[in-house]
Amino acid sequence: MKLNVSTKTKQLFMDPSVLELDHIPETLRFREPQIKAIYQNIRPAIRGTCPINMILQGPPGTGKTTTVNHIFREIEKTYPHIIPVFVNCQIIRSEFRVFHKIYQTLLHQEPPLQGVSSQQLIDVLGKKFSKTGDVILICLDDANALLHLNILENVLRTLLRLHEGYPGIKIGIIATVNTKDSSITNHLSTSVNSVFQANHIFFPPYKKDEVRTIMHDRARTGICPGVIFPQILDLIVEETGKDGDLRMGISLLKCSVDRAESDKRTSITRTDVQASLQTAREMHRKTITNMLKEEEQQMLDMISTLIRQNGDRMNVGNLYRETKKQLPMCYSKFRRGLTRYGNLGLIEMCRPKAWGNTREVLLRYTTDTDNDGWMPRETI
């Protein structure tokens, strides 16, 4: 079937890449203190010594990943002896795959996926980089995804003690985590924390006026002039605030422009924004849930169904007992699942005022039967 696209349709996008979620702006708004603190910790690496390890902590959609990628891009341009390595732990979730990614980035070649161990990969890197004088700066993005089975513990122990077997190698770690984890250091052993000794840098949620400024920047550089009016931008900012995640707002802006362009109109209307809400939120949710393994998705579907059947929240103990009837599992595995969903912003756990230390689980996204889609709970 041939797609009928009129060549006379007015292009509303000036630079569509600006509205992609992986776009790294030249200037990061409202993150100057965090950038300054990160560079302060990296300063020793500029002199050729080990940088100070860091934990970047904040809710989803507060610019942690973008900030790291922005800084890594500048480091690659300016300091050739510092080699940045970015590991997306939501996708790379085994010890071997982490070291595989590090090997791939540092040596610019693919190691075998079978027939070699993590230790063999590490030995190759240790022998090479103990002699070069280069500094390796590794970002474990969404490091909380590696907490299961002590994977993060093992990765950090290996990397941070590598100099003991290979004197001269210099490695620094940046770990990004969500505030819902409290701190990953609480989940690490004393022996690992003693060498990690990370500085914490907090990324607070964007305020409403900050969201508007960021969205205005994206619209100004990515969309043609006159396509979006101030009141329409305000509507998008308002809906972004309900999700509490800047990434959803950027998706909503892109979907709204797509809709106007496909209808051969020259500007976005309120109808475009309202009609694009479900699509943008569903895209955002799918981006998150695509990170889940099949068994994690099964458990999420199960607890979502149970919570909706019991109102809008459930006690953790009751939820576990009901979930276990359909998906047999131990309690520790169940709690790991809840922690992961919380880190991804899919659920919230709160303490009821009337009950001691128990917790209740709320869906971060609730089913809206009128729209047959997922709608966010208002957060700000």
C-alpha positions as CSV (number, residue, x, y, z in Angstrom):
1,M,0.0,0.0,0.0
2,K,1.4,3.4,-1.0
3,L,1.4,6.1,1.6
4,N,-0.2,9.2,0.2
5,V,1.8,12.2,1.5
6,S,1.1,15.5,-0.1
7,T,4.3,17.5,-1.1
8,K,2.3,20.7,-0.5
9,T,1.9,20.0,3.2
10,K,3.5,22.7,5.2
11,Q,6.4,21.5,7.4
12,L,5.8,22.5,11.0
13,F,9.1,21.0,12.3
14,M,12.2,23.1,12.0
15,D,14.4,20.4,13.5
16,P,12.5,17.2,14.6
17,S,15.6,15.8,16.4
18,V,15.2,18.5,19.1
19,L,12.0,16.8,20.2
20,E,13.5,13.3,20.5
21,L,14.0,12.1,24.1
22,D,17.7,11.4,23.6
23,H,18.4,14.9,22.3
24,I,21.2,16.7,24.3
25,P,20.8,20.5,24.2
26,E,23.9,22.7,24.0
27,T,22.8,24.4,27.2
28,L,21.2,22.6,30.1
29,R,18.7,24.8,31.9
30,F,18.4,24.9,35.7
31,R,21.2,22.3,36.3
32,E,24.1,24.7,36.7
33,P,24.8,23.7,40.4
34,Q,24.7,20.0,39.5
35,I,27.0,20.5,36.5
36,K,29.4,22.5,38.6
37,A,29.5,19.8,41.3
38,I,30.1,17.0,38.8
39,Y,33.0,18.9,37.2
40,Q,34.4,19.5,40.6
41,N,34.5,15.8,41.2
42,I,35.9,15.1,37.8
43,R,38.7,17.7,38.3
44,P,41.3,15.1,39.5
45,A,40.9,13.2,36.3
46,I,41.8,16.3,34.3
47,R,45.1,16.2,36.2
48,G,45.5,12.5,35.3
49,T,44.4,11.0,38.6
50,C,41.2,9.1,39.7
51,P,38.1,11.3,39.8
52,I,35.8,11.3,42.9
53,N,33.0,8.8,42.6
54,M,29.4,10.2,42.5
55,I,25.8,9.3,42.9
56,L,23.4,11.5,41.0
57,Q,20.0,11.2,42.8
58,G,16.6,12.5,41.8
59,P,13.2,11.5,40.5
60,P,12.7,10.2,36.9
61,G,12.7,13.0,34.2
62,T,14.9,15.5,36.2
63,G,17.8,15.6,33.8
64,K,20.3,13.2,35.3
65,T,21.0,11.2,32.2
66,T,20.9,14.2,29.9
67,T,23.4,16.0,32.2
68,V,25.8,13.0,32.2
69,N,25.6,12.8,28.4
70,H,26.1,16.5,28.0
71,I,29.3,16.4,30.2
72,F,30.6,13.3,28.5
73,R,30.3,15.0,25.1
74,E,32.3,17.9,26.4
75,I,34.9,15.7,27.9
76,E,35.4,13.8,24.7
77,K,36.0,17.1,22.9
78,T,38.4,18.6,25.5
79,Y,40.2,15.9,27.4
80,P,41.3,13.0,25.2
81,H,43.0,11.2,28.1
82,I,39.6,10.8,29.9
83,I,37.5,8.0,28.3
84,P,33.8,8.2,29.2
85,V,31.8,4.9,29.2
86,F,28.0,5.1,29.4
87,V,26.1,1.9,30.6
88,N,22.3,1.9,30.5
89,C,21.5,-0.4,33.4
90,Q,17.8,-0.6,32.5
91,I,18.8,-2.5,29.4
92,I,22.2,-4.0,30.4
93,R,21.3,-5.9,33.5
94,S,23.8,-8.7,34.0
95,E,27.3,-8.5,35.3
96,F,28.8,-9.9,32.1
97,R,26.9,-7.5,29.9
98,V,28.1,-4.5,31.9
99,F,31.7,-5.6,31.4
100,H,31.0,-6.4,27.8
101,K,29.8,-2.8,27.3
102,I,32.8,-1.4,29.0
103,Y,35.1,-3.5,26.9
104,Q,33.3,-2.6,23.7
105,T,33.5,1.1,24.4
106,L,37.2,1.2,25.6
107,L,38.6,-1.1,22.9
108,H,36.2,-0.2,20.0
109,Q,35.7,-3.8,19.3
110,E,33.1,-6.5,20.0
111,P,34.2,-9.2,22.5
112,P,32.7,-12.6,22.1
113,L,29.3,-13.0,23.7
114,Q,30.1,-16.7,24.5
115,G,33.1,-18.6,25.6
116,V,34.7,-15.8,27.7
117,S,34.0,-14.8,31.3
118,S,33.7,-11.3,32.9
119,Q,37.1,-11.8,34.5
120,Q,38.7,-12.4,31.1
121,L,37.3,-9.2,29.8
122,I,38.5,-7.3,32.9
123,D,42.0,-8.8,32.6
124,V,42.4,-7.5,29.0
125,L,41.3,-4.1,30.1
126,G,43.5,-4.1,33.2
127,K,46.6,-5.0,31.3
128,K,46.0,-2.4,28.6
129,F,44.9,0.6,30.7
130,S,47.3,0.2,33.5
131,K,50.0,1.4,31.1
132,T,48.3,4.1,29.0
133,G,47.8,6.8,31.7
134,D,44.2,7.2,30.6
135,V,41.4,7.8,33.1
136,I,38.2,5.7,32.6
137,L,35.0,7.4,33.7
138,I,32.1,5.0,33.9
139,C,28.4,6.0,34.2
140,L,26.1,3.3,35.5
141,D,22.8,5.0,34.5
142,D,19.8,3.8,36.5
143,A,22.3,1.8,38.7
144,N,19.4,0.7,40.9
145,A,18.4,-1.8,38.2
146,L,21.5,-3.8,39.1
147,L,20.7,-4.2,42.8
148,H,19.1,-7.6,42.4
149,L,21.4,-10.7,42.9
150,N,24.2,-8.4,44.1
151,I,25.1,-7.5,40.6
152,L,25.8,-3.8,41.4
153,E,27.8,-4.9,44.4
154,N,30.0,-7.2,42.3
155,V,30.4,-4.7,39.5
156,L,31.6,-1.9,41.8
157,R,33.9,-4.2,43.8
158,T,35.6,-5.4,40.6
159,L,36.0,-1.9,39.1
160,L,37.0,-0.1,42.2
161,R,39.6,-2.7,43.3
162,L,41.0,-3.3,39.8
163,H,44.0,-1.1,40.6
164,E,45.1,-3.7,43.2
165,G,45.8,-6.3,40.5
166,Y,46.7,-3.7,37.8
167,P,48.6,-0.8,39.4
168,G,48.3,2.4,37.4
169,I,44.7,1.9,36.1
170,K,42.5,4.8,37.0
171,I,38.7,4.4,37.2
172,G,35.9,6.7,38.4
173,I,32.2,5.8,38.8
174,I,29.1,7.9,38.3
175,A,25.9,6.2,39.3
176,T,22.5,7.7,38.6
177,V,19.5,6.5,40.8
178,N,16.0,7.5,41.6
179,T,15.2,9.1,45.0
180,K,12.7,6.2,45.7
181,D,15.8,4.1,46.4
182,S,16.9,6.4,49.2
183,S,20.5,5.6,48.3
184,I,22.1,2.6,46.7
185,T,24.8,2.8,49.3
186,N,22.2,1.3,51.8
187,H,22.2,-1.8,49.7
188,L,25.9,-2.2,49.4
189,S,28.3,-4.0,51.8
190,T,30.6,-2.0,54.1
191,S,33.6,-3.3,52.1
192,V,32.3,-1.8,48.8
193,N,31.1,1.4,50.4
194,S,34.6,1.9,51.9
195,V,36.2,2.1,48.4
196,F,33.2,3.7,46.6
197,Q,32.9,6.7,49.0
198,A,30.6,8.5,46.5
199,N,29.6,12.2,46.7
200,H,25.8,12.6,46.4
201,I,24.5,15.2,44.0
202,F,20.7,15.8,44.1
203,F,18.5,16.6,41.1
204,P,15.2,18.1,42.3
205,P,12.0,18.0,40.2
206,Y,11.7,20.9,37.8
207,K,9.3,23.7,38.9
208,K,6.4,24.7,36.7
209,D,8.1,27.8,35.4
210,E,11.3,25.8,34.7
211,V,9.3,23.3,32.7
212,R,7.8,26.1,30.7
213,T,11.2,27.6,29.9
214,I,12.6,24.2,28.9
215,M,9.6,23.5,26.7
216,H,9.8,26.9,25.2
217,D,13.5,26.3,24.3
218,R,12.6,23.0,22.6
219,A,9.7,24.6,20.7
220,R,11.8,27.5,19.6
221,T,14.6,25.4,18.2
222,G,12.5,22.4,17.0
223,I,9.3,23.9,15.6
224,C,8.7,26.6,13.0
225,P,7.7,30.1,14.3
226,G,4.0,30.7,14.8
227,V,3.1,27.0,15.1
228,I,2.6,27.1,18.9
229,F,0.9,30.0,20.8
230,P,1.8,30.8,24.5
231,Q,-1.6,29.6,25.8
232,I,-1.1,26.2,24.1
233,L,2.4,25.9,25.5
234,D,0.9,26.6,28.9
235,L,-1.6,23.8,28.4
236,I,1.3,21.4,27.6
237,V,3.2,22.5,30.7
238,E,0.1,21.9,32.8
239,E,-0.3,18.4,31.5
240,T,3.4,17.7,32.0
241,G,3.1,18.8,35.6
242,K,0.4,16.1,36.2
243,D,2.9,13.4,35.1
244,G,5.9,15.0,36.9
245,D,8.1,13.9,34.1
246,L,9.6,16.3,31.5
247,R,10.0,13.5,29.0
248,M,6.2,13.1,28.7
249,G,5.8,16.8,28.0
250,I,8.4,16.6,25.2
251,S,6.5,13.6,23.7
252,L,3.2,15.5,24.0
253,L,4.6,18.5,22.2
254,K,5.9,16.3,19.4
255,C,2.6,14.4,19.1
256,S,0.6,17.6,19.0
257,V,2.7,19.1,16.1
258,D,2.5,15.8,14.3
259,R,-1.3,15.9,14.5
260,A,-1.6,19.5,13.2
261,E,0.8,18.7,10.4
262,S,-1.0,15.6,9.3
263,D,-4.2,17.7,9.2
264,K,-2.4,20.3,7.0
265,R,-2.8,23.1,9.5
266,T,-0.2,25.7,10.4
267,S,-0.6,25.8,14.2
268,I,-1.4,23.6,17.2
269,T,-4.8,23.9,18.8
270,R,-6.1,22.8,22.3
271,T,-7.8,20.0,20.5
272,D,-4.4,18.8,19.2
273,V,-3.0,18.7,22.7
274,Q,-6.0,17.0,24.3
275,A,-6.2,14.5,21.5
276,S,-2.5,13.7,21.8
277,L,-2.5,13.2,25.5
278,Q,-3.4,9.6,25.5
279,T,-0.9,8.8,22.7
280,A,2.0,10.7,24.5
281,R,1.3,9.0,27.8
282,E,1.0,5.6,26.2
283,M,4.3,6.1,24.4
284,H,5.9,7.2,27.6
285,R,4.5,4.2,29.5
286,K,5.6,1.8,26.8
287,T,9.1,3.2,26.8
288,I,9.2,2.4,30.5
289,T,7.6,-1.0,30.4
290,N,9.7,-2.1,27.4
291,M,12.6,-2.2,29.9
292,L,10.8,-4.9,31.9
293,K,11.5,-8.6,31.4
294,E,8.6,-10.9,30.6
295,E,8.2,-12.1,34.2
296,E,8.4,-8.5,35.5
297,Q,5.7,-7.5,33.1
298,Q,3.5,-10.4,34.2
299,M,3.9,-9.3,37.8
300,L,3.1,-5.7,37.0
301,D,-0.1,-6.7,35.1
302,M,-1.1,-8.8,38.0
303,I,-0.6,-6.2,40.8
304,S,-2.3,-3.6,38.6
305,T,-5.4,-5.7,38.2
306,L,-5.5,-6.5,41.9
307,I,-5.1,-2.9,42.9
308,R,-7.8,-1.7,40.5
309,Q,-10.2,-4.4,41.8
310,N,-9.6,-3.2,45.4
311,G,-10.1,0.6,44.8
312,D,-7.0,2.6,44.1
313,R,-4.5,1.1,46.6
314,M,-3.6,-2.1,48.5
315,N,-1.6,-3.0,51.6
316,V,1.7,-4.6,50.6
317,G,1.1,-7.7,52.7
318,N,-2.4,-8.3,51.1
319,L,-1.1,-7.5,47.7
320,Y,1.7,-10.1,48.1
321,R,-0.7,-12.8,49.3
322,E,-3.1,-12.2,46.4
323,T,-0.3,-12.0,43.8
324,K,1.3,-15.2,45.1
325,K,-1.9,-17.2,44.4
326,Q,-1.4,-16.5,40.7
327,L,2.4,-16.1,40.4
328,P,4.1,-18.2,43.1
329,M,7.2,-16.3,44.4
330,C,9.0,-15.5,47.6
331,Y,8.4,-12.3,49.4
332,S,11.9,-10.9,48.7
333,K,11.4,-11.3,45.0
334,F,8.0,-9.6,45.3
335,R,9.6,-6.7,47.1
336,R,12.4,-6.4,44.5
337,G,9.6,-6.1,41.9
338,L,7.9,-3.4,43.8
339,T,11.1,-1.5,44.2
340,R,11.8,-1.7,40.4
341,Y,8.3,-0.5,39.5
342,G,8.7,2.4,41.9
343,N,12.1,3.3,40.4
344,L,10.5,3.4,37.0
345,G,7.7,5.6,38.2
346,L,5.0,3.0,37.6
347,I,3.8,2.7,41.2
348,E,4.1,4.7,44.5
349,M,4.5,3.3,48.0
350,C,3.1,5.3,50.9
351,R,2.6,4.9,54.6
352,P,-1.0,5.3,55.8
353,K,-1.4,7.6,58.8
354,A,-3.5,5.1,60.8
355,W,-1.3,2.0,60.4
356,G,2.2,1.5,62.0
357,N,5.0,0.6,59.6
358,T,3.0,-1.0,56.9
359,R,3.0,0.4,53.3
360,E,0.3,0.8,50.7
361,V,0.9,0.5,46.9
362,L,-0.7,2.9,44.5
363,L,-0.6,2.8,40.8
364,R,1.3,5.7,39.4
365,Y,-0.9,5.4,36.3
366,T,-4.5,4.5,36.6
367,T,-6.8,3.1,34.0
368,D,-9.2,5.7,32.5
369,T,-12.2,3.7,31.2
370,D,-13.6,6.6,29.2
371,N,-10.4,6.9,27.2
372,D,-9.4,3.3,27.3
373,G,-5.9,4.3,28.2
374,W,-3.5,5.0,31.1
375,M,-3.9,8.3,32.9
376,P,-1.4,9.7,35.5
377,R,-2.1,10.5,39.0
378,E,-1.5,14.2,39.6
379,T,1.8,14.8,41.4
380,I,2.5,18.5,41.2
